[in-house]
Amino acid sequence: MSRFCLGFSFICLFLFSINGFSQSTSKRTVRYPAEKNKPMSSIDLSGEWQFYYGTFLSAKEMRSLKPQDIHYVSIPSNWATTPVNGIKPPVFGCGTYYLRILLDSNRLRESHSYAFYIGDISTAYKLYVNDRFVMKCGNATPGPKGFQPMYCPGIGSLYSDKDTLDVILHVSNYFYPNYTGISRSIFFGTEDTIQSRILLRRVFSVCLLTIYLFLFFFQLLAYFTDRKRKSHLLIALLSVFFASMILLDGDVCIFHFFPNFSYFTGYRIWFLTFCAIPVVAGLIRQAFPRELSLNIEKTAYVLYGILALLFFRLPFDFLFRHLYIVVLLSLVYVIYLMYVLGMAVVRKRPNSVVHLISFFVMLAFFVKDLIFVTKPDKFGFWSQIGVCLYVLSQSVLVWFKFSNAHKLTFQLTRELETTNRNLERAVGERTEELQKSNARLDKVNRQKDFIISSISHDLKNSFNILLNFSKIMAEDSSLDKDQKNIMEAMSSTAEKGYSVLQNVLSWAKMQVTDYAETSPVDDLSAIVERNLSFLDDAIHEKDLKISVDIDNNLVFACNKDQLESILRNLISNAVKFSKPGGHLTVYTLRTDDKIEITIHDEGIGMSAEMQETIFDSTINNRRSGTTGEEGAGMGLLIVKELVESNSGTITCRSDFSTGTDFIVAFPCIKT
C-alpha cells in the first residue's frame, strides 16, 4: 500500500508540472513573436486591454475615443469589479475589448495562418480582427433582445498579410449575475501552434471522459453481479457526475457535439454536480461505518435531494444569488468528512491512510470549482484531475477488496471441495455398511415372516381342532352333566385363547411390516355379520338384541384382515360389558371425508378418568365383564395400532347411564 501512496503522489506532481501555457503580457500592444529570430509559438494575451462599456465599437472607433473615455482592464477579469471613471459598471450589459498585435514584418514573406483560442467569456462574444469577423460563442447583442449565452471553447482561424492585427471583442452578459467579461485567458499564435497546444488539453479531457465512462460501465456491471457491494454503484454514480462536469465545463464539451443542446439545461445539470458530495460520503461510510454517523448521512441525502429538485425548478437569478449557501453547506459537510477520515486513521482502520490522501488531493483540486463561482479566472484542470484520481483510487481499493474476497472465496471453495470429497467417501463407506445391515435385516425379517407364518398356521390348526372337538363333545348326549360342564369350559377357554392368538398374530404382522396393504372395503356388513357369528354363544347366553345398520355404499380403504381383528375386538368388548337383555348396535355414518363405524352397547360404561387412559399402555385398565368374563387386557391397545396403521382414528364416548360408543373413522374413497 505504501507503493500505491508514493505512485499517487508522483502522479500529482507530474500533473502540476504539465499545467499552464506561456506567460502572459501586460503590454497594451503585443508583438508576435515576442522576440525576434525566435520560433513562432502561441502566446497568452492576458494583460491590459482597452475597454469601453455600454456599446459595441469598431477598432477605428476605439482608437478615436477621447482621452477621458480611454480605459484599460486586465484580463481575465470581471468588468463589474473594475471602476470606470470611479464607477463600477453593472454586471448586466455589454462592452468592447481592444488589443493591437504587431507581427514581425520580416516574416510576412512567409505564408502564415493565425488562430485565437478562447476558453470562456461570460457569457457571449464576437471576435473581429481588422474589422473581419473571426469567431463567436452564443449571440452577443448590445441589449437583452436576441441575447443568447453559450459555453463552447473554440479556435478561430484567420489569414493576414498585414503586420498589424486590430483585435476587437464584443462581449455581452444578461444572464450570469456574479461574473461578466473575459473569464479565461486568450491565446494567439500560428494555427499549427495553437492546434498543437489545444490538442493536449482536448486529449487530456477525452482521456478523463473515457476513464469515467469505462469506470461507470465496469462498476455498474460489477454492482449487478454482486448487489450487496454498494461501493460499485456509488463509484458508478461519481463517474456519471464527473463525466457530466467535463462535458459541461471542459475543453471538449457537449456543445461541440450537439450545438442545439440547451445552455440553460446544461447549466442546471452542472449545478447537480454538488450532489457528488453525499455520494462520496456514501463511499466513506461503506469503508468506515463506525466513524460516519448514519443519521448525518441520511440527512445529507435528503437535503441534497431537495437541492437537486430546486436546481431544476428555481429561476436562475435566484440560484445564482443564493448559490453561496450551497457552497457553504458543502464546505461544512466536506470538513465533517475530513474529520471522519481523520478518526479512521487514528483508529487504524484498514486503508484509512489511502482514503485520507486521495480525499485530501481531490478536495484541494475540487476547491478550484468552488472558487469558479466567484473567480472564474482561477479555474483550470485541477478539479477534473483531483476527482479522477479520487475515483480511480476508490476503484483500486474496491478492486483490492474484491480481489481479497475472491481469493478467500477460492480458498474456501477448495476447502469445501476437499470436505465434500471426504464426506462423499465417508458417506460411501457408511452407505456400504448400511446396505450390508439392510441385507442382514431383510434376511432376519424374512425369517421372522416365515416363523410367524409357520406358528400362526400350526397354532390355528391346533386351536381349530381343539375348538371343534370341544364343541362336539359338549353336544354329546352320552356325557353326564359334569363332563358336559368340563367340555363347555374347555370350549370357552379355547375360544378365548383363539381370540388372543388372533390379536397377537395381527399385532406381530403389523410390527414386522412397515405398512398395511389396503384395499377398498365395500362389504362391511358381511364382515360385521361374520364377526357377530363368532360370538353367537355369548350373545345368546346374555340374551342380547343386535342391530346392524351398515351402508355398503360408504366405501373406505383398509387392510381387511386387520379390519376383522378391529371389529372382532370391539364387538367382543361390547358383548363382554353389556348387561343381560341389553341392546348392541353397529352402524356407519359419513362425516365430511370420513366413514365412521360406531359400536354402541348399553353396558356398564366408563368413568371420565378411564376414558382418558383407555389407550395408554402404561396404565392397567383391565376389568371383568358383566358375567365375570376375563380378558388379556391388550385388545384395545392392538386395535388402536391397527386403526392408525390404516390412516384411521379411534375415539371413545362413555357414560354410566347410556353405555359406551367406540367410533372408528377411516378416509372415504367413494360414496
C-alpha positions in Angstrom: 0.0 0.0 0.0 3.0 2.4 0.6 4.0 1.9 -3.0 0.5 2.9 -4.0 0.7 6.2 -2.0 4.2 7.0 -3.5 2.9 6.5 -7.0 -0.2 8.6 -6.2 2.0 11.5 -5.1 4.2 11.2 -8.2 1.2 11.4 -10.5 0.0 14.6 -8.7 3.5 16.2 -9.1 3.6 15.3 -12.7 0.2 16.8 -13.4 1.2 20.0 -11.7 4.3 20.1 -14.0 2.3 20.0 -17.2 -0.3 22.6 -16.4 -0.4 26.0 -18.0 0.7 27.9 -21.1 3.2 30.7 -21.9 3.5 33.6 -19.6 1.1 36.5 -20.1 2.0 40.0 -21.2 1.0 43.3 -19.5 1.7 45.5 -22.6 -1.1 47.4 -24.4 0.4 46.4 -27.7 1.6 42.9 -28.2 4.4 41.8 -30.5 4.3 38.4 -32.2 6.6 36.6 -31.9 7.6 38.1 -28.6 11.3 38.0 -29.6 12.9 38.3 -33.0 14.6 35.3 -34.5 12.7 33.0 -32.1 10.5 30.1 -33.2 6.9 31.2 -33.6 4.8 29.7 -30.7 1.5 30.6 -29.0 1.3 33.5 -26.6 -1.0 34.3 -23.8 -2.9 37.6 -24.4 -3.6 38.1 -20.7 -2.8 41.6 -19.6 -4.1 45.1 -20.3 -6.7 45.6 -23.0 -8.5 48.8 -23.9 -12.1 48.6 -22.6 -15.3 50.5 -23.3 -18.5 49.8 -21.5 -22.1 50.2 -22.8 -21.9 49.6 -26.6 -20.1 47.7 -29.3 -17.4 49.8 -31.1 -15.1 49.0 -34.1 -11.3 49.2 -33.9 -11.3 52.6 -35.6 -13.8 53.9 -33.0 -11.8 52.5 -30.1 -8.7 54.3 -31.4 -10.5 57.6 -31.9 -12.0 57.8 -28.4 -11.4 60.9 -26.4 -8.6 60.6 -23.7 -11.1 60.7 -20.9 -13.0 57.7 -22.4 -10.0 55.5 -22.8 -9.7 52.9 -20.1 -7.7 49.7 -19.7 -8.6 46.5 -17.8 -6.5 43.4 -17.2 -7.9 40.1 -18.5 -9.0 37.7 -17.4 -11.1 39.9 -15.2 -14.6 40.9 -14.1 -15.6 44.3 -15.5 -18.2 44.6 -12.7 -15.2 45.0 -10.3 -13.2 47.4 -12.4 -14.1 51.1 -11.9 -14.5 53.3 -14.9 -14.3 56.9 -14.0 -14.7 55.9 -10.4 -17.9 53.9 -11.1 -18.1 50.1 -11.4 -20.1 49.1 -14.4 -23.2 46.9 -13.9 -22.9 43.2 -14.3 -25.6 43.1 -17.0 -24.6 44.9 -20.1 -22.1 44.9 -23.0 -18.6 46.0 -23.6 -15.8 46.3 -26.2 -12.3 45.0 -25.7 -9.5 46.2 -28.0 -5.9 45.0 -28.4 -3.3 45.6 -31.2 -0.9 42.8 -32.2 2.2 43.7 -34.1 3.5 41.0 -36.4 7.2 40.5 -37.3 7.4 42.3 -40.7 10.5 40.2 -41.7 8.3 37.1 -41.6 5.4 38.4 -43.7 7.0 37.0 -46.8 6.1 33.6 -45.3 2.5 32.5 -45.6 1.0 32.0 -42.1 -2.4 31.2 -40.9 -3.1 32.6 -37.4 -5.5 31.5 -34.8 -7.1 32.5 -31.5 -8.1 30.1 -28.7 -10.8 31.4 -26.4 -11.8 29.2 -23.5 -14.7 31.0 -21.8 -16.1 34.5 -21.9 -19.2 35.2 -19.8 -21.5 34.8 -21.5 -21.4 35.6 -25.2 -18.9 37.2 -27.6 -17.9 38.0 -31.1 -14.3 38.3 -32.3 -13.2 40.6 -35.1 -9.7 41.1 -36.5 -9.1 44.1 -38.8 -12.8 44.5 -39.0 -13.3 41.0 -40.3 -15.5 38.5 -38.3 -13.4 35.5 -37.0 -15.5 33.6 -34.4 -18.3 33.8 -31.9 -19.9 31.9 -29.0 -23.6 32.4 -28.3 -25.1 35.6 -29.6 -23.6 38.8 -28.2 -26.0 41.8 -28.5 -26.0 45.4 -27.3 -29.2 44.7 -25.4 -31.1 41.8 -23.9 -33.1 41.3 -27.0 -31.7 38.5 -29.1 -29.0 37.7 -26.5 -28.1 34.0 -26.2 -25.5 32.7 -23.7 -23.3 29.8 -24.6 -20.2 27.9 -23.4 -18.1 26.4 -26.1 -14.3 26.7 -26.1 -13.1 27.1 -29.6 -10.5 28.1 -32.1 -10.9 31.0 -34.6 -8.5 30.9 -37.6 -7.6 33.8 -40.0 -5.0 34.6 -42.7 -3.3 38.0 -42.7 -0.6 39.6 -44.9 -0.5 42.8 -42.7 1.9 43.5 -39.9 -0.8 44.8 -37.6 -3.8 43.0 -36.2 -6.5 45.1 -34.5 -8.4 42.7 -32.3 -12.0 43.6 -31.2 -14.0 41.5 -28.7 -17.7 42.3 -28.3 -18.9 40.8 -25.0 -22.4 40.9 -23.6 -23.9 39.4 -20.4 -27.6 39.4 -19.5 -27.6 36.0 -17.7 -24.9 35.4 -15.1 -25.2 37.9 -12.1 -21.9 37.1 -10.4 -19.3 37.5 -13.2 -19.1 39.1 -16.5 -16.3 39.8 -19.0 -13.4 37.8 -20.2 -13.2 35.0 -17.6 -10.2 33.0 -19.0 -7.0 33.6 -20.9 -7.0 34.1 -24.7 -4.2 32.5 -26.7 -2.8 33.6 -30.1 -0.3 32.1 -32.5 0.0 30.4 -35.8 -2.7 27.9 -36.4 -0.4 24.9 -36.1 1.0 26.1 -32.7 -2.5 26.8 -31.3 -3.8 23.4 -32.6 -0.9 21.5 -31.1 -1.3 23.3 -27.7 -5.0 22.9 -27.6 -4.8 19.3 -28.7 -3.0 18.4 -25.5 -5.9 19.9 -23.5 -8.5 18.2 -25.5 -6.8 14.8 -25.5 -6.5 15.1 -21.7 -10.2 15.9 -21.5 -11.1 13.0 -23.7 -8.9 10.7 -21.6 -10.6 11.8 -18.4 -14.0 11.3 -20.1 -13.0 7.9 -21.3 -11.8 6.9 -17.9 -15.1 8.0 -16.3 -17.2 6.2 -18.9 -15.2 3.0 -18.5 -15.5 3.1 -14.7 -19.2 3.8 -15.0 -19.9 0.7 -17.1 -17.4 -1.5 -15.3 -18.6 -0.6 -11.8 -22.3 -0.8 -12.8 -21.7 -4.3 -14.2 -19.9 -5.2 -11.0 -22.8 -3.9 -9.0 -25.4 -6.0 -10.9 -23.1 -9.0 -10.4 -23.0 -8.5 -6.7 -25.7 -6.2 -5.4 -24.5 -6.4 -1.8 -21.5 -4.3 -2.6 -22.9 -0.8 -2.9 -19.5 0.7 -3.4 -19.7 -0.3 -7.1 -22.9 1.7 -7.6 -21.5 4.7 -5.7 -18.4 4.8 -7.9 -20.6 4.5 -11.0 -22.6 7.5 -9.8 -19.5 9.5 -9.2 -18.2 8.7 -12.7 -21.5 10.0 -14.1 -21.3 13.2 -12.1 -17.7 14.0 -13.1 -18.2 12.9 -16.7 -21.1 15.4 -16.8 -18.8 18.1 -15.4 -16.3 17.6 -18.2 -19.0 17.6 -20.8 -20.5 20.8 -19.5 -17.4 22.7 -18.4 -14.4 21.3 -20.2 -12.4 21.8 -23.3 -14.4 19.1 -25.0 -17.9 19.9 -24.1 -21.3 18.6 -25.2 -22.0 21.8 -27.2 -19.2 20.7 -29.7 -21.2 17.6 -30.5 -24.8 18.9 -30.0 -24.8 22.7 -30.9 -28.5 22.9 -30.3 -28.3 21.5 -26.8 -29.9 23.9 -24.3 -27.3 26.0 -22.5 -29.7 26.6 -19.6 -30.4 22.8 -19.2 -26.6 22.2 -19.2 -26.2 24.8 -16.5 -28.8 23.2 -14.3 -27.1 19.8 -14.8 -23.8 21.4 -13.8 -25.5 22.5 -10.5 -26.2 18.8 -9.9 -22.5 18.0 -9.6 -22.8 19.4 -6.0 -24.7 16.1 -5.3 -21.5 14.2 -5.8 -20.5 15.2 -2.2 -23.1 12.9 -0.5 -22.1 10.1 -2.9 -18.5 10.5 -1.7 -19.9 10.4 1.9 -21.6 7.1 1.0 -18.3 5.6 -0.2 -16.6 6.7 3.0 -19.4 5.1 5.1 -19.1 1.9 3.2 -15.4 1.8 4.2 -15.8 3.2 7.8 -19.4 2.6 9.0 -18.5 3.2 12.7 -17.0 6.6 12.1 -19.6 8.2 9.9 -23.0 8.7 11.5 -25.9 7.1 9.7 -28.3 9.8 10.7 -26.0 12.5 9.2 -25.6 10.5 6.0 -29.4 10.1 5.7 -29.9 13.8 6.4 -27.4 14.8 3.7 -29.1 12.5 1.2 -32.5 14.2 1.9 -31.0 17.7 1.9 -29.1 17.3 -1.4 -32.1 15.5 -2.9 -34.2 18.6 -2.2 -31.4 20.8 -3.6 -31.4 18.7 -6.8 -35.1 19.4 -7.3 -34.7 23.1 -6.6 -31.8 23.3 -9.1 -34.4 22.3 -11.8 -37.3 24.4 -10.5 -36.0 27.7 -9.3 -35.2 30.6 -11.7 -31.5 31.2 -12.5 -31.4 34.6 -10.9 -32.4 33.2 -7.5 -30.0 30.3 -7.9 -27.0 32.5 -8.7 -27.7 34.9 -5.9 -28.0 32.2 -3.3 -25.5 29.6 -4.6 -23.1 30.6 -1.8 -25.4 28.8 0.7 -24.9 25.6 -1.2 -21.2 26.2 -1.3 -21.0 26.8 2.5 -23.2 23.8 3.2 -20.9 21.6 1.0 -17.8 23.0 2.8 -19.2 22.1 6.2 -20.0 18.6 5.1 -16.6 18.2 3.5 -15.0 19.3 6.8 -17.0 16.7 8.6 -15.9 14.0 6.1 -12.3 15.1 6.7 -12.9 14.6 10.5 -14.4 11.1 9.8 -11.3 10.1 7.8 -9.0 11.5 10.4 -10.8 9.4 13.1 -10.5 6.3 10.8 -6.7 7.0 10.6 -6.4 7.4 14.3 -8.3 4.2 14.9 -6.0 2.5 12.3 -8.9 1.3 10.1 -7.8 -0.7 7.0 -6.8 1.5 4.0 -7.7 4.7 6.0 -4.5 6.4 5.0 -5.1 5.9 1.3 -8.7 7.2 1.8 -7.5 10.3 3.6 -4.7 11.1 1.0 -7.0 10.6 -2.0 -9.8 12.7 -0.4 -7.4 15.5 0.5 -6.0 15.7 -3.0 -9.5 15.7 -4.5 -10.5 18.4 -2.1 -7.5 20.6 -2.9 -8.2 20.3 -6.6 -12.0 20.5 -6.2 -11.7 23.9 -4.5 -11.0 25.2 -8.0 -14.6 24.6 -8.9 -15.8 26.3 -5.8 -13.6 29.3 -6.5 -15.0 29.3 -10.0 -18.3 30.5 -8.6 -16.7 33.9 -7.8 -13.3 33.9 -9.6 -13.6 32.0 -12.9 -10.1 33.2 -14.0 -8.6 30.8 -11.4 -10.3 27.8 -13.0 -8.2 25.1 -14.6 -7.8 21.4 -15.0 -7.3 20.7 -11.3 -10.8 19.8 -10.2 -11.1 17.3 -13.0 -7.7 15.8 -12.2 -8.5 15.6 -8.5 -11.8 13.9 -8.8 -10.4 11.5 -11.4 -7.6 10.5 -9.1 -10.1 10.0 -6.2 -12.4 7.9 -8.3 -9.5 5.8 -9.6 -8.1 5.3 -6.0 -11.6 4.3 -4.8 -11.9 1.8 -7.7 -8.5 0.4 -6.8 -9.5 0.0 -3.2 -12.7 -1.7 -4.1 -10.8 -3.9 -6.5 -8.4 -4.9 -3.8 -11.3 -5.8 -1.5 -12.9 -7.8 -4.3 -9.7 -9.5 -5.1 -9.1 -10.4 -1.5 -12.7 -11.6 -1.2 -12.2 -13.6 -4.4 -9.0 -15.2 -3.0 -10.8 -16.1 0.2 -13.8 -17.5 -1.7 -11.4 -19.6 -3.9 -9.6 -20.9 -0.8 -12.9 -21.7 0.9 -14.2 -23.3 -2.2 -11.1 -25.6 -2.3 -11.6 -26.4 1.3 -15.2 -27.1 0.7 -14.4 -29.4 -2.2 -11.9 -31.3 -0.1 -14.5 -31.6 2.7 -17.1 -32.8 0.1 -14.7 -35.4 -1.2 -14.0 -36.6 2.3 -17.7 -36.5 3.1 -18.6 -38.4 -0.1 -16.0 -41.1 0.8 -17.4 -41.3 4.4 -21.0 -41.4 3.0 -20.0 -44.1 0.6 -18.4 -46.2 3.3 -21.4 -45.7 5.5 -23.8 -46.5 2.7 -22.0 -49.7 2.1 -22.2 -50.6 5.8 -25.9 -49.7 5.7 -26.5 -51.8 2.7 -24.9 -54.8 4.4 -27.0 -54.1 7.6 -30.1 -53.8 5.4 -29.3 -57.1 3.8 -29.0 -58.7 7.2 -32.2 -57.1 8.4 -34.0 -58.2 5.3 -32.8 -61.7 5.9 -34.0 -61.5 9.6 -37.3 -60.1 8.5 -37.9 -62.9 6.1 -37.0 -65.4 8.8 -39.5 -63.6 11.1 -42.2 -63.7 8.4 -41.5 -67.4 7.9 -41.6 -68.1 11.7 -44.8 -66.1 12.3 -46.5 -67.7 9.3 -45.5 -71.2 10.4 -46.5 -70.5 14.0 -49.8 -69.0 13.0 -50.6 -71.9 10.7 -49.7 -74.5 13.3 -51.4 -72.8 16.2 -54.6 -72.0 14.2 -54.8 -75.7 13.1 -54.3 -76.8 16.7 -56.9 -74.4 18.0 -59.4 -75.3 15.3 -59.1 -79.0 16.2 -59.5 -78.1 19.9 -62.5 -75.9 19.2 -64.3 -78.3 17.0 -63.5 -81.3 19.3 -64.7 -79.4 22.4 -68.0 -78.3 20.7 -68.7 -81.8 19.5 -68.0 -83.3 22.9 -70.2 -80.6 24.6 -73.1 -81.6 22.4 -72.7 -85.3 23.0 -75.8 -86.6 24.8 -74.0 -89.6 26.3 -71.9 -87.4 28.6 -73.1 -86.7 32.1 -73.6 -83.2 33.5 -70.1 -82.8 34.9 -68.5 -84.0 31.7 -70.6 -81.5 29.7 -69.6 -78.7 32.0 -65.9 -79.6 31.6 -66.3 -79.7 27.8 -68.1 -76.3 27.7 -65.4 -74.8 29.9 -62.8 -76.3 27.6 -64.6 -74.8 24.5 -64.9 -71.4 26.2 -61.2 -71.4 27.1 -60.2 -72.4 23.6 -62.3 -69.6 22.1 -60.6 -67.0 24.4 -57.2 -68.4 23.6 -58.0 -68.3 19.8 -59.1 -64.7 20.1 -55.9 -63.8 21.9 -53.9 -65.7 19.3 -55.6 -63.7 16.5 -54.8 -60.4 18.2 -51.2 -61.3 18.8 -50.7 -62.5 15.3 -52.3 -59.3 13.8 -50.1 -57.2 16.0 -47.0 -59.2 15.2 -47.6 -58.9 11.4 -48.1 -55.1 11.8 -44.7 -54.8 13.6 -42.8 -56.8 11.0 -44.2 -54.9 8.0 -43.8 -51.1 7.7 -47.2 -50.6 6.2 -50.6 -52.2 5.8 -51.6 -53.2 2.3 -55.1 -51.7 2.0 -57.9 -52.3 -0.4 -61.4 -50.8 -0.8 -63.9 -52.1 1.7 -67.4 -52.3 0.1 -68.7 -55.3 2.1 -68.6 -54.1 5.6 -72.0 -55.6 6.5 -70.7 -59.1 5.7 -67.6 -58.6 7.8 -69.7 -57.4 10.8 -72.1 -60.3 10.5 -69.2 -62.8 10.3 -67.7 -61.5 13.5 -71.1 -61.4 15.2 -71.5 -65.1 14.3 -68.2 -65.9 16.1 -69.9 -64.6 19.3 -73.3 -66.3 18.9 -72.9 -68.3 22.1 -72.0 -65.3 24.3 -74.8 -63.2 22.7 -77.4 -66.0 23.2 -76.2 -66.5 26.8 -76.8 -62.8 27.7 -79.9 -62.6 25.6 -78.6 -59.5 23.7 -80.5 -57.7 21.0 -78.3 -57.0 18.0 -79.0 -54.1 15.5 -76.8 -53.7 12.4 -77.2 -50.6 10.1 -74.4 -50.7 7.6 -74.4 -48.8 4.3 -72.1 -50.6 1.9 -72.1 -47.6 -0.4 -69.8 -45.9 2.1 -66.5 -47.3 0.9 -63.2 -46.7 2.6 -59.7 -48.1 2.4 -58.4 -50.6 5.0 -56.5 -53.9 5.3 -59.3 -56.4 5.5 -57.5 -58.9 7.8 -56.7 -56.1 10.2 -60.3 -54.8 10.0 -61.5 -58.2 11.0 -59.3 -58.0 14.1 -60.5 -54.4 14.9 -64.2 -55.3 14.7 -63.8 -58.7 16.5 -62.2 -57.0 19.4 -64.6 -54.1 19.6 -67.7 -56.2 19.3 -66.3 -58.7 21.8 -65.8 -55.9 24.3 -69.3 -54.6 23.7 -70.7 -58.1 24.4 -68.4 -58.6 27.4 -69.6 -55.4 29.1 -73.3 -55.5 28.1 -75.9 -56.3 30.7 -78.1 -59.4 30.1 -81.0 -58.5 28.0 -79.2 -55.4 26.7 -79.0 -53.9 23.2 -75.9 -53.8 20.9 -75.8 -51.6 17.8 -73.3 -51.4 14.9 -73.9 -48.6 12.3 -72.0 -46.4 9.8 -72.1 -42.7 9.2 -70.3 -40.3 6.8 -68.8 -37.2 8.4 -67.0 -34.8 5.9 -64.5 -37.0 4.2 -64.5 -39.8 6.9 -66.5 -43.0 7.3 -67.3 -43.6 10.9 -68.1 -47.1 12.2 -69.8 -47.0 15.7 -70.1 -50.0 18.0 -72.6 -49.0 20.8 -73.5 -51.0 23.8 -75.8 -50.3 26.8 -73.4 -51.7 29.2 -71.8 -50.6 32.5 -69.9 -47.6 30.9 -66.7 -46.0 32.0 -65.6 -43.1 34.1 -64.1 -39.9 32.5 -60.7 -40.8 34.0 -60.7 -44.3 32.4 -61.8 -42.8 29.0 -58.7 -40.6 29.1 -56.3 -43.6 29.7 -58.2 -46.4 27.8 -55.5 -46.5 25.1 -52.5 -45.9 27.4 -50.2 -48.9 27.6 -48.6 -47.8 30.8 -51.9 -47.9 32.8 -53.7 -51.2 33.6 -57.4 -50.7 32.8 -58.2 -54.4 32.8 -61.8 -55.2 34.1 -64.1 -58.2 34.2 -67.2 -58.4 32.1 -70.8 -58.3 33.4 -70.9 -62.1 33.9 -67.3 -62.4 35.1 -65.6 -62.7 31.7 -61.8 -62.1 31.9 -59.6 -60.7 29.1 -55.9 -60.4 28.3 -56.1 -56.6 28.7 -54.3 -55.9 25.4 -57.2 -55.9 22.9 -57.8 -52.1 22.7 -54.1 -51.3 22.5 -53.8 -53.6 19.5 -56.9 -52.1 18.0 -55.5 -48.6 18.3 -52.3 -49.5 16.5 -54.2 -51.4 13.8 -56.5 -48.4 13.2 -53.7 -45.9 13.0 -51.7 -48.1 10.6 -54.6 -47.8 8.2 -54.7 -43.9 8.5 -57.7 -44.1 10.8 -58.7 -42.8 14.2 -60.5 -44.3 17.2 -62.3 -42.4 19.9 -64.4 -43.4 22.9 -67.6 -41.9 24.4 -69.0 -43.5 27.5 -71.4 -42.8 30.3 -72.6 -44.9 33.2 -76.3 -44.4 32.3 -76.2 -44.8 28.5 -73.3 -47.2 27.9 -70.3 -46.9 25.6 -69.6 -45.9 22.0 -66.3 -46.8 20.2 -66.1 -44.8 16.9 -63.6 -45.9 14.3 -63.1 -43.5 11.3 -61.3 -44.2 8.0 -60.8 -41.9 5.0 -63.6 -42.2 2.5 -62.7 -43.1 -1.1 -66.2 -43.0 -2.7 -69.9 -42.7 -1.9 
